[in-house]
């Protein structure tokens, strides 16, 4: 039967899955090597794998298929033929609220919510632990940021499509994860790309930038350039330097910037663990964005396999790395100007403790900080702080 074939495929994929690779990279390679799998089989295998890893470290002594059935029960809201075949008792309750399903699994299946995410003692103080843990069983949304001036164009396209969407504020749209945006925007010629894919919480960090015209800003760990594009959308007349340790990332960033209409900027390959003076000795900035390398734990709702792959000792490693990088960048900040410190982490060692270090050891003054709660919005959870260098 189809359900039994789906289970066999799931177990085969799980057996071959290496514990140190993102699912988003492993699955396409696996499907290329197994071309006999049709599109339905690929979709089913992907869904089962992602739902399975949403259990995190819970039910560690149960067989993989038993864990999968509980995961399907917790992650699915509508009648589930797969679950009906193997566990019809669970499928009969599939439309219960998530909190009711969690309670049932705790009372009847040996499930413990606190075991899903075994790093609770490290969480930042403002986190609702139960709500945060429950959010792992909900697929996050896909968010896009509309470029200022393109609202009417983008909204007309969505109104004329069959795709469900939610508008959040003036520039943000939430869509079901996996929505094919290329099919909506391919056939039209835009002088500037009218939207950027960017998580809701990431878009929110713009509130902490406050750039002024003709100021000189540095996006110190630019990666794909999302924060730089936010900055540019707020103030197109800034002078911008972007840097990253990976030259390949900066090459990809070029294409994204050109599509967004951002053409005047400098880019530099810099290892910020080392002294940046050879590249930046004569620079002084009116603002620095430090979207620091981090555990990424606030995004694990999108990459749930990371809960099983992550080792607790790495938290301190990221903490030490962030202290080093932050200490190396602030000397290029003009007096009275802001460092905007950002992580996509839920760990206090990467968030509040770094801000305390910047205040107590580096002399910066905290103007504002916030844990950006994404677990109740189907978004990532992030942390942001704006600190000023004394005049």
N, C-alpha and C positions, 0 to 999 in steps of 0.2 A: 504493500500500500504506500501511498505517497508520503504519509507522515513517517513511516518507518524508513523510507529512503532519505527523507530529510534528516532524520536522526543519525543514520549511518554517515551521511555526508558531513554533518556537524562534527561527529566524533573523529572522522578522518582529518578534517581541517584542524581541529583542536590538537590532535596528536602531532601534526607537523608544524604547529605554530611555535616559533621561538619566543622565549619569555622576555626578550630584550628588544623587540621590534614593534613599532606602532602597527595596529591593525590596518590603518589606512594605507600603509606601504606594503604590508604582507599580503593582504587579500588580492589586490590587482595582480601581483606576481603569481600567486597561487592559481588564480583563474586563467592566467595566460598559459600556465603549464598544464591546465586541465581543460582544454578547449571543448571537451565533450559536454561540459556543464552548460545548460541553457540559461537564459536570462532569469527565468523564474527560480532555478536552482541557485544562481548566484545571489539573488535578492534574499532568498530564504536563508542561505548559509550566513550571509552578512548579518541579517537581523538576529539570528540565533546566537551568533558569536558575540555581538555587542550586548545583547540582553544578558547573556551568560556572565560576561565580565562585570555587569552592573551589580552583581552580588558581592563584588570585592572579595574580602577574606571570609565572608560568612559561610556557614555550613562546611567547614574545612574537611570533615571526615565522611562526607557523603560522596557517592559516585557522581561523575560528571553529568550523566543524564538526569539524575535526581536533582542536582543543583539547577540544571537547565529548566526543569519543569517548574520549580519554584520561581526562577527568574522570569519565565514567561507569564506566570500568574501575576507577579508583581508589576511587570512592565506593560501588560496588555490591558486595554480598556474595553475591547469588543470581543464577540465570540471568536474563539481561537480553535480552528479545526485540529491543529497540531496537539494542543493541550487536551482537546476533547478525546482524541484517540488514546492518549497515554494516561491522562489524569482527568477524567470527566468530572470527578468530584470538585476539582479546582475550577474547571471551566464553568461550572454552574454558578460560581461566585465571581465571575470575571468582571462584572459590572459594579462591584462594590467600590466604594471610595478607597484610595490608596491607603489611608490610615487604617481602615477596617481590614484591608488585606494584610497589612503588616501585622496587625494585632492577631489575626487568624493564624498567620504563619508562625508567629512567636508562640502561640498557645498550642498549636497542633503539629508543627513541622520541625521543631527544634531550631528555628531561625531566631537570631538575635541581631537587632538592628545595629547595635553598637559595634558588632564585629565586622560590618561592611567596610568601615574606614578605621583602621586600627591606629590612627594618629590623633585621636581626639584630644589628648593632653597637650598638643601643640597648637590647637586652634586659637585664632585671634579672639579677643574678648567679646566682640559684638555678635558672635555667631550663635544663632538658634540651632543647637546641635541636632535635635530631632528633625527639624524641618530641613536642615542641610543634608543629613544622611538620607532622608526620604527622597530628596530631589534626585538622587542617583538613579532612581527608577523611572525618571521622566526624561524623554529625549529633549535636549535644548532646541530652541528655535534657531533659524537662520535669520540674521539681521543685516539689513543694508542701510547705509547712510546716503541720503540723497544730497547731491551737490547743490549748494545754494543757487537758486535761479532755475533749477531743473525740476522743481516740485510738480508743476502742471504736466510736464512731459511724462515723468515717471508714473504719476498717479493715473493719468489717462491710459497708459499701457496696462496697468494692473486692473483698472475698471473694465477694460475691454477684453480681459483674459478670463479664463475659468479658474484662475488660481486664487485661493483664499489668502487674505492678508490682513494684518492689523497695522494701523498707523499709530505710532507712538511719538507724540510731539510733532514738530514741524518737519523734521528731516529723517526720521527713522521709520522703517517698515519691518515688521516681524513676519516671517514666512515659515512654513513647515520645513524642517530640515530635509535637505535633499532636493529642494525646488530647483529646477533647471532654469537658471536666469539667462543663460546663453540663448535659449530658444525664444526668449521674449525680446531680446535686444539685438540679435544678430543682424537683422535685415535693415537696420536703420543706420544712417551715417551721422555720427555726432562729432562736432569739433572737439568736444571734451566729454569723456565718459561721464554719464549722468549720475552714477552711483558708485559706491565702494562697499564691498562686503566687510562689515566690521561689527563686532559684538556690541550689544547695547551698553554694557558696562564700560567697554573701551571707549565708546563714543562719549560717555558721561565724563571721562577724565578731562575733556575740553574745558569744563567749568573751572579747572585749576590752572589753566595756562595763562590767560589774560595778556596776550601779546599786544604790543603797540606798533604802530606803523614805523617801518624802517629799522626796527630793532634787529639785533644780531643774535640768533638762537642756534643752539647745538642740540641735535637729537643724538645722544651719545651711544646708544645701543639700538640703532635704527631698525635692524632686521628688515622686514618687508616694507617699512616706511609708513605704517598706519598712523602713528602719532604725528609724524611730520605732515601728513596730508590733512589731519585734523587741524593742526596749527595753521596751515596754509589756507584752509577753508575759512578760518576766523580772521586771518590777516594776510592777504595775498602779497603785501609789500614787505614782508620780513626778509632778512638776509639769513640764509639757512646753511648750516654745515651738518652733514649726516655722516656717521661713522659706524663701523661694525668690524669685528675681528675677521669676518668671512668675506672675501672679495666676491665670491659667487653670489652671495646675498645682495650685495650692492649692485651687481650687474643686473639682477632681476628687478631691483628697486628702480633702476633707470626706466625700464619699460612702463612700470606702474605710474611713475611720476609724469612721464610724457603723456600718457593717456589721460591723466588728471589735469593737464595744463600747467604743471609745475616744471619749469625748465631752467630756472636760475638758482643753482645751488652748488655747493662744493661737497665732494664725498671723499672720505679718507678711510683707509684700512688701518685700524688702530687696535692693539691689544691693550685694553684698559687695566689689565692686571699689572702691566709694566708702566714705566714713566712715559706719559704721552708727550713730553716736551719736544722730542725731535719733530713731531708733526704740528704741535700747537703752541710752541714757546711764545709766539707773539700774539696769540688770540686772547680776547676778553669778551665774554658773552653777556647779553642782557637777560638771558634765560637759558637754562639747561633742562632738557627732558632726559631723565634717567629711567627708562623702562627696563629695569634691571633683569639680568638672567636669574631665573628662579625655578622652583620646583614645578610651577605650572599647576599646582594643586587646585586652584580655583577653576580650572578648565577641564577637570577630569570627568565631568558629566558628558563631555564630548569624546573623551578618550578614556573610557572606564577601565581599559586594560592596565592603565598606569597604576591603579590602586594595588593591583597584585604585583606589579613590577618594582614599585618604589621601595627603597630601603630607608628606614628611619634615620640612620646615621647621615644620610645625605642632606638633611635639613641644616645641620650645623655647617656642612660644607658650603651650602649656598649662602648661609649667613656670613661666613668668613669672606666669601667671594664678593658679596655685596658691599661689605665694609671696605674692602680694598678698592673696589671700583669707585665707590662714592667718594672716598678720600682722595682719589686721584683726579676726579673731575672738578671738584668744587674750587680748586685753586684758579680755574679759568673763568670763574663767575665774578662779575663786577659787584662791588659793594652795594647793598640795598636791593639786589636782584634775586630772582627765585630759582631754586632747584625744585623741579617737580619730580618727585620720586614715585615710581609706579611698579607694582608687581601684579601678576595674576596668581597670587598665592593666598592661601587661607591660614598660613602658619605665622604665629606672632614673631618667631625668630627672624622672619623675612620682612615683617611689616613694622609693628610697633617698636621692636627692639632695635631695628636699624635707625628708625627715626630718633630714638633715645640716644643712640650713638652719635648721630649727626648733631644733636643738640649739645650733649655733654662733652663729647670729645673733639668735635669739629667746630663748635661755636655757632652753628646755625640757629636761627630763631624760627620756631614752628608757627606758621600763620594759620594753617587749617589741615586737617587730615580726615580720612573717611575710609571705612570698609564699605565698598560698593557691593551691596547684597544682590546677587543674581539668582540665588536658589529659588526665590518665589516669583521670578520673572522668566524662567526658562532661558536664563542667560548665565554668563560666567560670573564668578565672584572675583573682585579685584580690590586692591588697596592703593590709595593715592594720598600723597602728602605734599604740601607746598611749604617750603622752608626758605627763609631769606638769609642772605649773607649780611652780617652787620656792616653798617656804614662807618 
